[in-house]
């Protein structure tokens, strides 16, 4: 979330800048939390033995860490670098870049409305943040389709917000859809279908998958990815697992494709 002012939560991934490196660990500042200071102990820098800590972490480096613990009364934030894999790092850095861009877009909105950025957040920005997971997510959603946004909010700022979103945000993802038809006449058929769906979702790994019930026997499956080939690969894996699991349990299952 943009404009974070408090402390991060345990388990959260945060973008940090390394300020100083000692033999026993590294002191960093949290970019998204007003430069609050955190500490990465040498044991949490990497797996295995560390002979020279600067082989793994250096002053001025931008890193992504996992929050291990927070003591807000003392201002202590313990972090782990080794607990973040490459996929998580890339995803978090991209999210951070998107939020930085979104904050710039909010400044443009405020300027066009002849108000300060702080006033813009007070008037409508904070309400937008309450409704969307991220500020960039709000701009991205509006760029894709502004109708729901217009129905949710009201005010003389909306046209400006929509205009800035459309002008500056290029949608960077694709979505494909399909309809899973899942049937089971077993006494515990509902549970069998549910288990098949859960296994299918788990098979997607870190990919973004949504399977929603839309009326017996139909379930909509939506795959969101950076490009169509990736989305198609995920669709194939997830649908195959769901179908295989339900058929193995005596049910019937099939996939009908839609595009979006």
VOFI-194537 format. One record per residue (C-alpha): x, y, z. Coordinates in nm, 4 decimals, always signed. Example, Ala and Ser with C-alpha at 12.3 -4.5 7.8 and 13.67 -1.06 7.14 Angstrom:
BEGIN
+----------+----------+----------+
|        x |        y |        z |
+----------+----------+----------+
|  +1.2300 |  -0.4500 |  +0.7800 |
|  +1.3670 |  -0.1060 |  +0.7140 |
+----------+----------+----------+
//
This chain:
BEGIN
+----------+----------+----------+
|        x |        y |        z |
+----------+----------+----------+
|  +0.0000 |  +0.0000 |  +0.0000 |
|  +0.1204 |  +0.3508 |  -0.0739 |
|  +0.2028 |  +0.6084 |  +0.1876 |
|  +0.2515 |  +0.3500 |  +0.4630 |
|  +0.3137 |  +0.5247 |  +0.7945 |
|  +0.3174 |  +0.2577 |  +1.0654 |
|  +0.5113 |  -0.0669 |  +1.0945 |
|  +0.5098 |  -0.3707 |  +0.8660 |
|  +0.3462 |  -0.6948 |  +0.9723 |
|  +0.5231 |  -1.0217 |  +1.0527 |
|  +0.5742 |  -1.2222 |  +0.7346 |
|  +0.5380 |  -0.9196 |  +0.5074 |
|  +0.7833 |  -0.8665 |  +0.2212 |
|  +0.9447 |  -0.5221 |  +0.2239 |
|  +1.1794 |  -0.3296 |  -0.0045 |
|  +1.4908 |  -0.2106 |  +0.1779 |
|  +1.8040 |  -0.0067 |  +0.1125 |
|  +2.1227 |  -0.1325 |  +0.2781 |
|  +2.2791 |  +0.1455 |  +0.4865 |
|  +2.5680 |  -0.0274 |  +0.6650 |
|  +2.7132 |  -0.3768 |  +0.6721 |
|  +2.8901 |  -0.5269 |  +0.9738 |
|  +3.0346 |  -0.8732 |  +1.0300 |
|  +2.7319 |  -0.9620 |  +1.2418 |
|  +2.4662 |  -0.8330 |  +1.0026 |
|  +2.3341 |  -0.5395 |  +0.8024 |
|  +2.1337 |  -0.2307 |  +0.8929 |
|  +1.8764 |  -0.1282 |  +0.6336 |
|  +1.6003 |  +0.1260 |  +0.5875 |
|  +1.2502 |  +0.0271 |  +0.4774 |
|  +1.1607 |  +0.2253 |  +0.1650 |
|  +0.7858 |  +0.1857 |  +0.2095 |
|  +0.7791 |  +0.2750 |  +0.5794 |
|  +0.9253 |  +0.6234 |  +0.6053 |
|  +1.2824 |  +0.4947 |  +0.6118 |
|  +1.2321 |  +0.3051 |  +0.9383 |
|  +1.5414 |  +0.1046 |  +1.0257 |
|  +1.5584 |  -0.2740 |  +1.0183 |
|  +1.8286 |  -0.5312 |  +1.0841 |
|  +1.9292 |  -0.8451 |  +0.8951 |
|  +2.1367 |  -1.0767 |  +1.1163 |
|  +2.4208 |  -1.2563 |  +0.9408 |
|  +2.2417 |  -1.5903 |  +0.9922 |
|  +1.9468 |  -1.4524 |  +0.7925 |
|  +2.1508 |  -1.3216 |  +0.4994 |
|  +2.1827 |  -1.6525 |  +0.3146 |
|  +2.1619 |  -2.0259 |  +0.3681 |
|  +2.4863 |  -2.1914 |  +0.4736 |
|  +2.7981 |  -2.0451 |  +0.6275 |
|  +2.8946 |  -1.6841 |  +0.5565 |
|  +3.2670 |  -1.6129 |  +0.5469 |
|  +3.2481 |  -1.2611 |  +0.4030 |
|  +2.9073 |  -1.1000 |  +0.4493 |
|  +2.9795 |  -0.8431 |  +0.1763 |
|  +2.9827 |  -1.1254 |  -0.0754 |
|  +2.6050 |  -1.1331 |  -0.0272 |
|  +2.4993 |  -0.7837 |  +0.0804 |
|  +2.6478 |  -0.4395 |  +0.0176 |
|  +2.5905 |  -0.0769 |  +0.1176 |
|  +2.3496 |  +0.0998 |  -0.1170 |
|  +2.1989 |  -0.2246 |  -0.2435 |
|  +1.8227 |  -0.2487 |  -0.2904 |
|  +1.6979 |  -0.5769 |  -0.1407 |
|  +1.3700 |  -0.7495 |  -0.0574 |
|  +1.3380 |  -0.8969 |  +0.2917 |
|  +1.0796 |  -1.0880 |  +0.4903 |
|  +0.9748 |  -0.9405 |  +0.8238 |
|  +1.0593 |  -1.1815 |  +1.1061 |
|  +0.9439 |  -0.9689 |  +1.3962 |
|  +0.8490 |  -0.6155 |  +1.4947 |
|  +0.8834 |  -0.4397 |  +1.8294 |
|  +0.7059 |  -0.1105 |  +1.7641 |
|  +0.7702 |  +0.0147 |  +2.1187 |
|  +1.1463 |  -0.0042 |  +2.0612 |
|  +1.1333 |  +0.0535 |  +1.6864 |
|  +1.3056 |  -0.2786 |  +1.6156 |
|  +1.2355 |  -0.4640 |  +1.2912 |
|  +1.4088 |  -0.7988 |  +1.2360 |
|  +1.4392 |  -0.9075 |  +0.8744 |
|  +1.5470 |  -1.2058 |  +0.6671 |
|  +1.7028 |  -1.1882 |  +0.3218 |
|  +1.7431 |  -1.5634 |  +0.2762 |
|  +1.3687 |  -1.6273 |  +0.3203 |
|  +1.2833 |  -1.4482 |  -0.0064 |
|  +1.3144 |  -1.6426 |  -0.3322 |
|  +1.3872 |  -1.4882 |  -0.6726 |
|  +1.0251 |  -1.4967 |  -0.7857 |
|  +0.9087 |  -1.3190 |  -0.4718 |
|  +1.1869 |  -1.0640 |  -0.5098 |
|  +1.0965 |  -0.9803 |  -0.8710 |
|  +0.7268 |  -0.9617 |  -0.7877 |
|  +0.7809 |  -0.7360 |  -0.4860 |
|  +1.0208 |  -0.5025 |  -0.6688 |
|  +0.7696 |  -0.4666 |  -0.9522 |
|  +0.4922 |  -0.3954 |  -0.7026 |
|  +0.7103 |  -0.1333 |  -0.5347 |
|  +0.7887 |  +0.0314 |  -0.8703 |
|  +0.4191 |  +0.0325 |  -0.9557 |
|  +0.3332 |  +0.2007 |  -0.6267 |
|  +0.6013 |  +0.4648 |  -0.6816 |
|  +0.4468 |  +0.5344 |  -1.0207 |
|  +0.0993 |  +0.5466 |  -0.8652 |
|  +0.2139 |  +0.8082 |  -0.6148 |
|  +0.3419 |  +1.0196 |  -0.9045 |
|  +0.0048 |  +0.9800 |  -1.0756 |
|  -0.1692 |  +1.0970 |  -0.7587 |
|  +0.0512 |  +1.4066 |  -0.7646 |
|  -0.0657 |  +1.4715 |  -1.1215 |
|  -0.4288 |  +1.4284 |  -1.0157 |
|  -0.3770 |  +1.6690 |  -0.7252 |
|  -0.2052 |  +1.9243 |  -0.9478 |
|  -0.4912 |  +1.9200 |  -1.1986 |
|  -0.7340 |  +1.9712 |  -0.9113 |
|  -0.5243 |  +2.2605 |  -0.7777 |
|  -0.4572 |  +2.0949 |  -0.4443 |
|  -0.1632 |  +1.9386 |  -0.2649 |
|  -0.1027 |  +1.5639 |  -0.2732 |
|  -0.1782 |  +1.5447 |  +0.1010 |
|  -0.5118 |  +1.7200 |  +0.0469 |
|  -0.5916 |  +1.4803 |  -0.2372 |
|  -0.5284 |  +1.1800 |  -0.0124 |
|  -0.7418 |  +1.3345 |  +0.2622 |
|  -1.0281 |  +1.4108 |  +0.0233 |
|  -1.0427 |  +1.0851 |  -0.1738 |
|  -0.7089 |  +0.9021 |  -0.1942 |
|  -0.7380 |  +0.7247 |  +0.1383 |
|  -1.0913 |  +0.6105 |  +0.0534 |
|  -0.9638 |  +0.4669 |  -0.2743 |
|  -0.6899 |  +0.2819 |  -0.0851 |
|  -0.9500 |  +0.1301 |  +0.1458 |
|  -1.1311 |  -0.0210 |  -0.1531 |
|  -0.8341 |  -0.1434 |  -0.3531 |
|  -0.5410 |  -0.3576 |  -0.2506 |
|  -0.2934 |  -0.1010 |  -0.3824 |
|  -0.3044 |  +0.2493 |  -0.5250 |
|  -0.1623 |  +0.1255 |  -0.8529 |
|  -0.4300 |  -0.1432 |  -0.8550 |
|  -0.6908 |  +0.1331 |  -0.8440 |
|  -0.5366 |  +0.3182 |  -1.1387 |
|  -0.4987 |  -0.0100 |  -1.3299 |
|  -0.8600 |  -0.1106 |  -1.2671 |
|  -0.9855 |  +0.2303 |  -1.3761 |
|  -0.7733 |  +0.2162 |  -1.6919 |
|  -0.9321 |  -0.1185 |  -1.7783 |
|  -1.2897 |  -0.0127 |  -1.7027 |
|  -1.4004 |  +0.2975 |  -1.5161 |
|  -1.7705 |  +0.2096 |  -1.4806 |
|  -1.7469 |  +0.0246 |  -1.1479 |
|  -1.5195 |  +0.2958 |  -1.0110 |
|  -1.7680 |  +0.5677 |  -1.1042 |
|  -2.0469 |  +0.3709 |  -0.9391 |
|  -1.8494 |  +0.3276 |  -0.6179 |
|  -1.7309 |  +0.6861 |  -0.5677 |
|  -1.8680 |  +1.0325 |  -0.6249 |
|  -1.7111 |  +1.3747 |  -0.6446 |
|  -1.5678 |  +1.6318 |  -0.8813 |
|  -1.2290 |  +1.4541 |  -0.8715 |
|  -1.3411 |  +1.1351 |  -1.0439 |
|  -1.3124 |  +1.2547 |  -1.4049 |
|  -0.9602 |  +1.3787 |  -1.3372 |
|  -0.8602 |  +1.0510 |  -1.1688 |
|  -1.0013 |  +0.8483 |  -1.4599 |
|  -0.8317 |  +1.0732 |  -1.7135 |
|  -0.4904 |  +1.0360 |  -1.5510 |
|  -0.5342 |  +0.6589 |  -1.5291 |
|  -0.6284 |  +0.6219 |  -1.8957 |
|  -0.3439 |  +0.8473 |  -2.0086 |
|  -0.0689 |  +0.6837 |  -1.8052 |
|  -0.1473 |  +0.3195 |  -1.7286 |
|  -0.0905 |  +0.0492 |  -1.9868 |
|  -0.2388 |  -0.2822 |  -1.8805 |
|  +0.0478 |  -0.5250 |  -1.8337 |
|  -0.1413 |  -0.8521 |  -1.8000 |
|  -0.3672 |  -1.0838 |  -1.9930 |
|  -0.6586 |  -1.2929 |  -1.8763 |
|  -0.8060 |  -1.6091 |  -2.0202 |
|  -1.1190 |  -1.7839 |  -1.9024 |
|  -1.2857 |  -2.1186 |  -1.9185 |
|  -1.5837 |  -2.3011 |  -1.7749 |
|  -1.5260 |  -2.6182 |  -1.5765 |
|  -1.8306 |  -2.8441 |  -1.5691 |
|  -1.7990 |  -3.0603 |  -1.2581 |
|  -2.0479 |  -3.3304 |  -1.1589 |
|  -2.0595 |  -3.5986 |  -0.8921 |
|  -2.3536 |  -3.8150 |  -0.7884 |
|  -2.1745 |  -3.9431 |  -0.4791 |
|  -2.3272 |  -3.8651 |  -0.1374 |
|  -2.0234 |  -3.6489 |  -0.0665 |
|  -2.0123 |  -3.5108 |  -0.4200 |
|  -1.9890 |  -3.1476 |  -0.3137 |
|  -1.6857 |  -3.2267 |  -0.1010 |
|  -1.5224 |  -3.4229 |  -0.3841 |
|  -1.5664 |  -3.1307 |  -0.6227 |
|  -1.4327 |  -2.8884 |  -0.3633 |
|  -1.1235 |  -3.1040 |  -0.3074 |
|  -1.0588 |  -3.1280 |  -0.6823 |
|  -1.0806 |  -2.7494 |  -0.7171 |
|  -0.8446 |  -2.6931 |  -0.4232 |
|  -0.5877 |  -2.9324 |  -0.5694 |
|  -0.6142 |  -2.7551 |  -0.9033 |
|  -0.5514 |  -2.4164 |  -0.7435 |
|  -0.2521 |  -2.5539 |  -0.5540 |
|  -0.1087 |  -2.6935 |  -0.8767 |
|  -0.0863 |  -2.3362 |  -1.0090 |
|  +0.1927 |  -2.2542 |  -0.7630 |
|  +0.2509 |  -1.8772 |  -0.7603 |
|  +0.0368 |  -1.8158 |  -1.0693 |
|  -0.2817 |  -1.6121 |  -1.0287 |
|  -0.5844 |  -1.8396 |  -1.0573 |
|  -0.9463 |  -1.7895 |  -0.9572 |
|  -1.2081 |  -2.0666 |  -0.9703 |
|  -1.5591 |  -1.9488 |  -0.8846 |
|  -1.8913 |  -2.1329 |  -0.8627 |
|  -2.1455 |  -1.9784 |  -1.1016 |
|  -2.4246 |  -2.2361 |  -1.0876 |
|  -2.4328 |  -2.6152 |  -1.0993 |
|  -2.2420 |  -2.7737 |  -1.2581 |
|  -2.0438 |  -2.4747 |  -1.3838 |
|  -1.7319 |  -2.3135 |  -1.2348 |
|  -1.5561 |  -2.0217 |  -1.3980 |
|  -1.1762 |  -2.0449 |  -1.4088 |
|  -0.9805 |  -1.7243 |  -1.4710 |
|  -0.6042 |  -1.7173 |  -1.5286 |
|  -0.4139 |  -1.3892 |  -1.5055 |
|  -0.0575 |  -1.3744 |  -1.6370 |
|  +0.1977 |  -1.1499 |  -1.8062 |
|  +0.1509 |  -1.3114 |  -2.1456 |
|  -0.0851 |  -1.5530 |  -2.3200 |
|  +0.1533 |  -1.8481 |  -2.3422 |
|  +0.2086 |  -1.8403 |  -1.9669 |
|  -0.1664 |  -1.8141 |  -1.9076 |
|  -0.2366 |  -2.1060 |  -2.1423 |
|  +0.0239 |  -2.3226 |  -1.9687 |
|  -0.1308 |  -2.2515 |  -1.6287 |
|  -0.4812 |  -2.3191 |  -1.7615 |
|  -0.3678 |  -2.6557 |  -1.8932 |
|  -0.2061 |  -2.7588 |  -1.5647 |
|  -0.4882 |  -2.6430 |  -1.3368 |
|  -0.7783 |  -2.7776 |  -1.5437 |
|  -0.6018 |  -3.1120 |  -1.5952 |
|  -0.5537 |  -3.1573 |  -1.2205 |
|  -0.9159 |  -3.0676 |  -1.1406 |
|  -1.0532 |  -3.3000 |  -1.4084 |
|  -0.8211 |  -3.5868 |  -1.3183 |
|  -0.8980 |  -3.5631 |  -0.9470 |
|  -1.2760 |  -3.5581 |  -0.9915 |
|  -1.2831 |  -3.8352 |  -1.2527 |
|  -1.0611 |  -4.0482 |  -1.0279 |
|  -1.3223 |  -3.9987 |  -0.7529 |
|  -1.6001 |  -4.1219 |  -0.9829 |
|  -1.7256 |  -3.7855 |  -1.1028 |
|  -1.7501 |  -3.6191 |  -1.4421 |
|  -1.5459 |  -3.3166 |  -1.5461 |
|  -1.4744 |  -3.1154 |  -1.8609 |
|  -1.3390 |  -2.7766 |  -1.9647 |
|  -1.5029 |  -2.5371 |  -2.2079 |
|  -1.2880 |  -2.2460 |  -2.3170 |
|  -1.3733 |  -1.8781 |  -2.3270 |
|  -1.1435 |  -1.5888 |  -2.4034 |
|  -1.1105 |  -1.2458 |  -2.2511 |
+----------+----------+----------+
//
